[in-house]
Amino acid sequence: MSKNYAKVSLSLTLKEAIKYMHDCKQNCLLVVDDEDLLEGILTYGDIRRLSKTSSDASTGDSTIIDV
């Protein structure tokens, strides 16, 4: 079990989040607010599911908060 998790801001776009996940070799990201408090977790599964139902997600223009 990993003890190091990548954190991202709510304002990050999905495209940026996907790139960050890939670069950090993570399957999920901790999404935090401006005060570094956890808002949620974004996973590759979430992105895959979203990309099947929304054309916006496939372009990466949506922010994480939109998910």
Secondary structure as GFF3:
##gff-version 3
##sequence-region A 1 67
A	DSSP	beta_strand	7	9	.	.	.	ID=ss1
A	DSSP	alpha_helix	14	24	.	.	.	ID=ss2
A	DSSP	beta_strand	28	32	.	.	.	ID=ss3
A	DSSP	beta_strand	38	43	.	.	.	ID=ss4
A	DSSP	alpha_helix	44	53	.	.	.	ID=ss5
A	DSSP	alpha_helix	55	59	.	.	.	ID=ss6
A	DSSP	three_ten_helix	64	66	.	.	.	ID=ss7
###
